[in-house]
């Protein structure tokens, strides 16, 4: 998942990643990692994707 121009430090683009220690949110430009509190605020402001809207697999295959 990406957040465009959402880095608190440089206004760069954030992305959600994962490594052996768990998930994290980091900036592509300045490499800053968000704190747990900042991640919580960012995720609470982001609308959840509606996975049920959009075409079904059969509808996409028929097109």
C-alpha positions in Angstrom: 0.0 0.0 0.0 1.2 3.5 -0.8 0.5 6.9 0.6 1.5 9.8 -1.7 3.1 12.8 -0.2 2.4 11.7 3.4 5.8 11.6 5.1 5.9 13.8 8.1 9.6 14.6 7.6 10.0 15.3 3.8 6.5 15.0 2.4 7.6 12.0 0.4 5.7 8.8 -0.5 5.1 6.2 2.2 4.8 2.5 1.6 3.9 -0.4 3.8 6.5 -3.2 4.0 7.2 -6.3 5.9 10.4 -8.0 7.2 11.3 -10.7 9.7 10.4 -8.3 12.6 6.9 -7.5 11.3 5.2 -4.8 9.2 6.3 -1.2 9.0 5.6 2.0 7.1 8.6 3.8 5.6 9.3 6.7 3.3 10.7 6.0 -0.2 12.6 9.3 -0.4 14.1 9.8 3.1 13.8 6.2 4.5 12.2 7.4 7.7 10.2 4.7 9.6 6.9 5.8 11.2 6.4 5.2 14.8 3.6 3.0 16.0 1.5 6.0 16.9 2.0 7.6 13.5 1.2 4.4 11.7 -2.1 4.2 13.7 -3.0 7.7 12.7 -2.2 7.1 9.1 -4.2 3.8 8.9 -7.2 5.3 10.7 -7.3 8.1 8.1 -7.1 5.6 5.2 -10.4 4.3 4.0 -10.6 0.5 3.9 -10.6 -0.9 0.4 -14.0 -2.3 -0.6 -13.0 -5.7 -1.9 -16.5 -6.7 -2.8 -17.1 -3.8 -5.3 -15.9 -4.2 -8.8 -16.2 -7.0 -11.4 -16.1 -10.6 -10.4 -13.6 -13.0 -11.9 -16.3 -14.4 -14.3 -17.2 -10.9 -15.4 -13.6 -10.0 -16.1 -13.1 -13.3 -18.1 -16.2 -12.6 -20.1 -15.0 -9.1 -21.1 
